[in-house]
Amino acid sequence: MACDRRTFLGAAAAATFAPALVRAQEQPLRIVVPFSAGSGTDVTARVLGDAIVKSSGRTVIVDNKPGAGTVLGSVDVARSRPDGNTVLYTTGGYTTSAVLIKKLPFDPVADLLPITRLALSSGFALLVGEKSPYRSLAEFVAAAKARPGQLSFGSSGVGNTTHVMGVFFGKGVGVDLLHVPFKGSPTNDLLAGTVDCAFLAPSTAGSQIRAGRLRALGISGGRRSALLPEVATFAEQGFTVEDIPAWSGLLGPGKMAPDAVHALHDTIVKAARTPALIAYMRDNGDEPDLMPPEPFRAYVTAEIGRYRRLLPPLDIQIG
């Protein structure tokens, strides 16, 4: 049978690459988490790692590299060998940081390659404390308009998504809120009444909400949270607010070969379909998504482009 030159070269390349791919899959997979040990993202990474071990037999090491607004972990992976043995497990904040941090030591589009968008979750809930006088979103907005710059919102730090979401909310509904940044979660200060509100993921405040110590007035995004199905979205309540889509996903070094990318995607998908991981994600308000490499890459690029349009006029300064 005749074999043209293109077919021959393609087969030769595949034959050359295949042993390297097999060797890579025999090596431990290092999942770099740019957040502290014990954080929600860290715990999910460890549950995912356990699922990979059980479904594929591959050893997994979760390596926490927090710091500099997730930059340290991202740079670690961007500079790693593109052999399929190192990935970054990160969240939607990756795309806002790509715009807000002015002197990134890597290119967020070229130097990290999206592999799998693991999960999606609902947006940020506007939360107030149990002693807050505001019982509805309309009441809160009316009070904020009557007292410009006096009602405050707490965040986990300047440039954090909990900060950006508060700024998006203020711009969308036409109010001026006072930003109070903290080094960690603002939950305790919200409970104490130090700040008037905060914009947090439902999964991080669920126990306080169920106990009645926090009250959710609304939620960002296009759908209600599975954890707070009774809480209407901002849009349902008549307010148009830009959202920060809550997703989690895995990215690898920018020069990973396509075959290595897809092999790793297949490993992640196999693990993500295990009942234990599905149950864990849904218990925490996440819905398994498993977006493949090419559409995930287009999504990340589009989100960075969106934030490059939206964020500069807000004058959020980091550092």
Protein Blocks (a to p, Z undefined) as FASTA:
>chain_A
ZZdfklmmmmmmmmmmmmmmmmmmmpccddddfbdehiaklmmmmmmmmmmmmmnopacd
ddddeeehhmmmmmmmmmmccehpaccdddfklmmmmmmpmbbcbdfklmpccfbdfbac
ddddddddfklcbfbfklmmmmmmmmghkaccddebehiaklmmmmmmmmmnopacdddd
dfbdfklmmmnomambdcddfklmmmmmmnopaccfbdedjbdcfklmmbccfklnopac
ddddddddddddfklcfklmmmmmmmmmmmmmpfklmmmmmmnopacfkpafklmmmmmm
mmmmmmmmmmmmnopaeZZ
